[in-house]
Amino acid sequence: MEISLHAGPPISSPPDRLWNLPKDNINNMIDHAIFESLQAKIDEETAVRDGDLRKRSFHERILPPQTNVLPPILEEATQEIIAQRDEIARLKAVADNHPFYKYNGLWTRELQNLVSSIELCAYLGGFQDFKSTSSASFLTIEEVGKFLNIPVNLKEQDAFHLTIEEYLLALIAMVEELSRLAVNSVTLGDYSRPVQIGNFIKDLFAGFQLLNLKNDILRKRSDGIKYSVKKVEDVVYDLSLRNLIPKGGAA
């Protein structure tokens, strides 16, 4: 008994007329002026970003943390950061002509990255001339404003400035970088640095806990500092178990 594999009539392909639409009909379906208008807007936004927001983080210039190469890397990063002050001045000149909080979102992330880099350099020993005391571990918001030559925390003026939220978010980003630095330091045989970093970020975290933060993003980010603290504490604890740091050094 033979079984036929063809249960029904062959399926024919759709008529060619479905695909052979006149080109004129296709072109008339979409108004290309819509995309030309969108492209003009995209080009305008790109020009603003490229012209006014050329600040980038220099974290990768500072890390990894080899003790013997840190000073020249720190000096190079410091000079790069100093050069950004001209860009900040250009940004301020443009931004002062427009409502601050309407356009602040365009540059706030880049400004936070720049301030975080400043604070990281300051912690590692840079920007001593801008610190209130030689023993200070980081710059206050007023000292950052003085360094960048911009106002801070303006309340009555609608002008370009560094906000408290931007400053605090920059400090949090610095803490995250320092927790990475603690781990990398152990890999390169620098066992004292994790202890120093641990003590510093614990003190900083205690300071953040004193703040009554209204900003949801800032509150969540600041609460995340505890994970950086725990990360560094684990590193220090492991070093103490291996007798790589003095017993009192892990306190």
N, C-alpha and C positions, 0 to 999 in steps of 0.2 A: 504494500500500500504506500502510495507516494503522498507526501504532505507538501502542499504548496506554501512557499514562504511569502507569497504575495497575497495578503488577505484582502486587498482592495485595489482600487485603481491607483496608479502612480500619482504622487503629489506633484502638481505642477508649480513652477515658480510664479511669483506675482507677475502680472502683465507688465511689460516694459513701460507702458504709459505711466505707471505709478512713479517711476524713477526719472523719467525724462521730462521733468518740468522745465518750462522755458526759463532761461537764466534771468530774464527780466522779472519774472514772477518772484524768484528767490530774492533778488536784490531789493524788490519793493517790500518784502516782508519786514525788514529791519532798517530803521533810520540810522545810518552810520554817524550822523551828527551827535547822537547820544554818546557814543564811545569817544568821539573826538572831544566832546565836552568833559567827559570823565578823565581822559588822558591829560587834558589841560590842567585839571584840578590836581591830578597826581603829580604832574611836573612841578606845579606851584608848591605843593607840600614838600616835595623832595628838595626843592631849592631852599626852602626855609630851614629844613633839617640840616642840609649840608652846609648852609651858610652860617647858621647860628649855633648849631649843636655839635661841635667837633671835639667835645671833651669825652675821653674814654678812661676807663679804669686802668691803673698801672699795677694791679695786684700781681700779674704774672711777671712783671719786672722785678718784683721784690721777692717772690718765692721761686724756687725752693730756697731754704734758709741756711745754706752752708755758711758757717761762722766766718771762714776765711775770706769768702767772697762777698759777704753781706755789705761791708762799707762801700765798695765801689758801686754795687748795684743800687744801694740806698741813695748814693750821691746822684747817680744817673736818673733814678726815678724822681728824686727831689727836683732836679733841674727840669725834667719833663713837666712836672706838676706846676712849677713856677711859670713855665711858658704858657700854661693854660689861662693865666690871669688875663692875658690879652684877649683871649676868646670870650672870657666871662665879661670883660668890659664891652665887647662888641654885642654880646647877647643882651646885656643890660641896656645899652643904647637903643636897641630895637624894641625890647620888651617894655620899656618905660612909656612907649607911645600907645600902649594897648592895655585893656583891662587885665590885671595880673592873674586873677583866678580863672579867667576864661581860657588863657593860653598856658597856664602854669604846667599843665599835664604834658606839654610838648617837651619840656626840658627837665622836669623834676627828677626823673630816673638818672639822667646823665649827671646832674648836679649832685645827687646823692652819692653816685659812684666816685665823683671827684673828691667830695668831702671825706668819704670813707678812705680813699687813698691817702689823703692828707693826714688823717688820724692814724692810719697804719704806719706811715713814715714817721709821724711824731712819736708813736709808741716805740719804734725801733731806734729812736735817737735823733731823728731829723727835726728841722724847724725849731731849733732851740731858741732862736732869736724872737720867736713869736709866742713862746710860753711865758706865763706869768712868773713861774719859778723853774729853775733848772731841774728840779725833781718831779715836775709834772709829767704824767704819763700820756696825756693827750691834750688837745686844744679845746678850750671852751667855745661856745657858739660865738661869743664876741671876738675871740682871738681868730677864729676861722673867718669871720666877716672882715676883720682887719687885714688878714692875709690876702683875701680875695678882693678887698676894697669894695665890698658891697654891704648894704644895710642888712640887719637881721631883725626878724620878728616885728615887722612894721604892723601897726594897728590902725593908725589914722590915715595912712597914705596908700593909695592904690598904685604901687610901684614895685619894680623888681626887687626881691630880697630873698634871703635864706630863711625859711620857716623853721620853727622849732621841730615840727614833725619831720622835715627833711633831715635836720641835724641828728635827731634821735635814731631815725632809720639808718643813717650813715654809721652811727656808732654800733648799731646791731650788726650791720654788714661787716664792720671791722672785727667784732667778736667772732663771727663765723670764720673769718680768715685766720684769726689767731688760733682757733681750735685746730685748723688744718696745719698751721705752723708748728703747734705742739707735737703733732704726730710725726711730721717730717723731720723735726729736730732730733727725735729719738733715732730715726733711721740713719741719721748722719752723725750720731754719737754725741750730740749736745744734750746732756741729761738735765742740766739745770734750767734750761729755758722753759720746759713744760711746767715746772714748779712756779716760775715767775709769772707765766701766762695764767696759770690756774688761780693764783692769788689775785691777779688784776681783774680777771673777768668775774670772779666771785664778788669782789667789791663793787664792780660796775653793775652787776645784776642786783645787788642789794640796793643800789641807788635807784635803779629802775622800779623796784618794788615800792619805793616811797611815792612814786608818781601816780596821780589819779588820771589815767589816760582815757580820753573820750573817743579818740579815733580807733575804730574797730581794727583796722589793719595794723596800726601801731601797737595796739594792745596784744594782738595775737603774735606779732613778730617779737615783741619784748618778752612775752611768756616763753617763746622758743629759746631764749638765751639759756634756760636751764638745761637744755639738751647739749649745748656747747660746754657748759660747766661740767656736766656729767661725763662728756667725752674726754675732757682734759683730766678730770679726776681719775678716770679709769687708767689713763696713761701714767699718771703719777703713782697710782697704787701699784701698777705692774712694775714700775721702776723700783719702788720700795721693796717689793717682794724679792726682786733680783739683787738687792743691795747695791743698786747703781746710783742711789742718792743717799745723803745722810739721813738718819732717822728723823731728825727734827726738820728736815727740808720738806717733807711731805705734808707738814701741818698747814 
